[in-house]
Amino acid sequence: MHRAIQRLLSPLFAAREQLGRERDAAIAERDAAIAERDAAIAERDAAIAEHDVAIAERNVAVAERDAARSAASRLTRRVGQLEDEITKLKARLEEAQRAAKRQAAPFGRRRRKANPRRPGRKRGHPAANRPMPDHIDEEYYVPLCACPHCGGSVDEVIDLEPQVVIDLPEEIKLLVRRFHNQSGRCPHCRRRVRSRHPLQCSTANGAAGIQIGPRALTLGTDLKHRVGVVYRKVSGVFLMMFGLYISPSTLVRADKRISDRCLPSYQWLVEQLRLAGIVHSDETGWHIVSSPKKVWLWVFAVPGLGLTVYAIRASRGSDVPNEILGEDFQGILCVDGWAGYLAVSCPKGQCAAHLLRRCDELLEVQERGAARFPLAVQRLLLQAMALKALTDDLDPAVYADCTAQMHGELTALLGGDIQEPANRRLADHMRRHHDEILRFLDVPLLSPTNNEAEREVRPAVLVRKISAGNRTAQGAIVHERLTSIARTAERNGVRLTDVLPELLRSPDPDHVMPILKHPLPAQPEPTQRPAPRVAPGPTPQLEPHPAPATHEDPHELRARAARRKTPARVPRPRLRHASRSMARCHGATARPPPT
């Protein structure tokens, strides 16, 4: 029974084992397929990862390419800008090199206006014709008897409006005077005295008995120191126009004597300058052959009064304005941005034209953000100058509000953080002169610009271009005195030939020429003056040229010396100069500055 059951079940067990083996084989095949599938998936994932890496590398390459293109574009634009800037700088360098080698100065206006105004008077302006002279010396009648073209007779003849011709005479005759003087002894003074006519400048005789009159010498002085003609050409003018030969050396010695006589007038002009409420000042380079140091010509001008004072000094510091204006000057000094004026203690006003010119120079080389600061300064100054022009038209309260607004805008403009070096230098300069920039808005008679001094320094510059300065320190002193007097007389409409001969004929050594139409009243002298303000530093030395000998009457010289020793005469204060030698030429004793 048991064996039968086994025989019946054995095929089943065998079939089951076969099915198990087949099942295991199927499972193995399935696992192999799964493994192959996983391997394929892994390969796919690896390919996908490689593709992503390739895409990322491509994106990086594209980004680098775009960045390179952008950088190349920026560099191309920057190269173009730098090339344009280099071209401009090369042009400016060539212009500066040519200007350094050019004997004559270039034109002051660097850029011409695109649409300049038409020259001449505006439409509707009254005509400015030459006035009719007060007398007629010669009169001619010109009848029309025949045709000037064919010689035939003419009819319908009418009288035309007469023509007046003003001309010089064919011959200018010299006026020669002979004076017969006498000499005698005064028993009271126990002196040898001489007679003197009011038309005589001196009583010299003998070798110096033939002299050039004061009017001729005045004309020579005016031609040399006001017009700017050199001595040799002045001598040629006298010879060609008047037939009178005067050697150049005679004119030089005559100017020295005239300068000594004009010293009281020059000092009176300086005193008038110190009384003025507003003074404009400027300086320019000068040349003295005998001076080892650089010399400067200073000009001080008073608007409205017609007063101009020149001073030639071996210094460009604050000691010169302190010397000329005095220690107790109470007026306002209008100046440019030169640092030498910082030590001058009087109130000052800055020239707006110099700041505008500096802004224009910055705008020529700056662009974009760097140009904002000079543009803002330029706009503020132009608005302030326009407000100054409307002073008489605006209500005082409105004008005061606008002025306060201008001051606030200036303070805000200078309070910012400025990074560009050139703009920072301009801002630092304006901060140092913050209270002086818009002072013309607070002072009614103060001009926004320093054009008064610029106009007065121009004649001196023309003389410098023609004569190249002076040979000696004594010649510089003569030039500053005579030029100041001649220029002041011209500004006041006074002819030098009308006042200077009277000075030369006057026996009074303190005679002052009336060349100011409206002089300022003198103020009482203080009981004690403060100590003089002199800038520290070494005093430049200028060796003076020996003064030429004068041909004056020795009796007159002794009498003049006796008058100087009288105790009743109040001595006139002398002007201190920066150089001891120049002070000796002035007849004053200059103390050295403190060290």
HELIX and SHEET records of a PDB file:
HELIX    1   1 HIS A    2  LYS A  101  1                                 100    
HELIX    2   2 GLY A  206  ALA A  208  5                                   3    
HELIX    3   3 PRO A  214  ASP A  222  1                                   9    
HELIX    4   4 LEU A  223  VAL A  227  3                                   5    
HELIX    5   5 TYR A  231  VAL A  237  1                                   7    
HELIX    6   6 PHE A  238  PHE A  242  3                                   5    
HELIX    7   7 PRO A  248  ARG A  261  1                                  14    
HELIX    8   8 LEU A  263  LEU A  275  1                                  13    
HELIX    9   9 ASP A  319  LEU A  325  1                                   7    
HELIX   10  10 ALA A  339  ALA A  343  5                                   5    
HELIX   11  11 ALA A  352  VAL A  365  1                                  14    
HELIX   12  12 ARG A  368  ALA A  371  5                                   4    
HELIX   13  13 ARG A  372  ALA A  389  1                                  18    
HELIX   14  14 PRO A  396  LEU A  414  1                                  19    
HELIX   15  15 PRO A  421  ARG A  432  1                                  12    
HELIX   16  16 HIS A  434  ILE A  437  1                                   4    
HELIX   17  17 ARG A  439  ASP A  442  1                                   4    
HELIX   18  18 ASN A  451  SER A  467  1                                  17    
HELIX   19  19 ALA A  473  ARG A  491  1                                  19    
HELIX   20  20 LEU A  496  ARG A  505  1                                  10    
HELIX   21  21 PRO A  554  ARG A  564  1                                  11    
HELIX   22  22 ARG A  580  HIS A  586  1                                   7    
SHEET    1   A 2 SER A 183  CYS A 186  0                                        
SHEET    2   A 2 ARG A 191  ARG A 194 -1                                        
SHEET    1   B 5 LEU A 307  ARG A 313  0                                        
SHEET    2   B 5 VAL A 295  VAL A 302 -1                                        
SHEET    3   B 5 ILE A 278  TRP A 286 -1                                        
SHEET    4   B 5 ILE A 332  VAL A 335  1                                        
SHEET    5   B 5 LYS A 348  GLN A 350  1                                        
END                                                                             
